[in-house]
Amino acid sequence: MGLGVGAFPLQRLAHRLGVRPSPRFLADALLRTGPAGDWYGLRRLLGRRGGLSVRRLRKAPHGVVLAEHQRTGPSSRSTQAPLHAAPAPPGHPDLAM
């Protein structure tokens, strides 16, 4: 698919300059800039507290509640294969009885 090192122009520039972010740094950046993130402290300036970061997740070994009331029960979406799926090829083990 071509999404390896240097897939994006800014990433290529950083790679040429010798910047090699660690997996932990990338995970922290994704958590902080996501919808529940702390935006590197900017949420606190706006009067909102409690954004996600790797540090906050490490302090909570049993997890962090992002939404109080998540729906439970069966999914409304089907998880079965569609009826127009291709049949198994001849000699496939599922066909042998």
C-alpha positions in Angstrom: 0.0 0.0 0.0 3.0 2.3 0.4 2.4 3.6 3.9 5.8 2.8 5.3 8.6 5.2 6.5 8.4 8.4 4.5 4.8 8.0 3.3 4.0 11.6 4.1 6.1 14.7 3.1 6.5 15.9 6.7 7.5 12.4 7.8 10.1 12.2 5.0 11.6 15.6 6.1 11.8 14.4 9.7 13.4 11.2 8.7 16.1 13.1 6.7 16.8 15.3 9.7 17.3 12.3 11.8 14.1 12.4 13.9 13.1 8.9 14.7 10.0 8.9 17.0 9.6 5.9 19.3 6.4 3.8 19.2 5.5 5.2 22.7 5.9 8.8 21.5 3.6 8.0 18.5 1.0 6.3 20.7 1.1 9.3 23.1 0.7 11.7 20.2 -2.3 9.8 18.9 -3.9 9.6 22.3 -3.4 13.3 23.0 -4.6 14.6 19.7 -7.6 12.2 19.5 -11.2 13.2 20.4 -10.6 12.3 24.1 -7.1 13.6 24.3 -5.7 16.4 26.4 -4.2 18.2 23.3 -0.9 18.7 25.2 -2.5 20.8 27.9 -4.7 23.0 25.7 -7.9 21.4 27.1 -6.9 22.6 30.6 -6.6 26.2 29.2 -10.2 25.9 27.9 -11.5 24.8 31.3 -11.8 21.1 30.5 -9.9 18.5 32.4 -9.2 14.8 32.1 -7.8 14.3 28.6 -6.0 11.1 27.6 -2.3 10.6 27.6 0.1 7.7 28.1 0.8 9.0 31.6 -2.8 9.1 32.6 -3.4 5.5 31.3 -0.3 4.3 33.2 -1.7 5.8 36.4 -5.0 3.9 35.9 -4.1 0.2 35.7 -7.8 -0.8 35.4 -8.5 1.6 32.6 -10.2 4.9 32.1 -13.9 5.5 31.5 -14.4 7.5 28.3 -18.2 7.3 28.2 -20.5 6.3 31.1 -23.2 4.6 29.2 -22.1 2.4 26.4 -24.8 0.4 24.7 -24.5 -3.3 25.3 -26.2 -6.3 23.7 -26.4 -7.6 20.2 -25.0 -5.4 17.4 -27.3 -3.9 15.0 -24.9 -4.7 12.2 -24.6 -8.1 10.7 -21.4 -10.0 11.2 -22.2 -12.9 9.0 -20.8 -13.4 5.5 -23.1 -12.0 2.8 -25.3 -14.6 0.9 -23.5 -13.8 -2.4 -20.2 -15.0 -1.0 -18.1 -17.2 -3.3 -18.5 -21.0 -2.7 -15.6 -23.1 -1.5 -13.5 -24.6 -4.2 -13.9 -28.3 -5.1 -11.9 -30.5 -2.8 -11.9 -28.0 0.1 -11.9 -29.7 3.5 -15.2 -28.0 4.5 -17.0 -29.9 1.6 -15.6 -33.3 2.5 -17.8 -35.3 4.8 
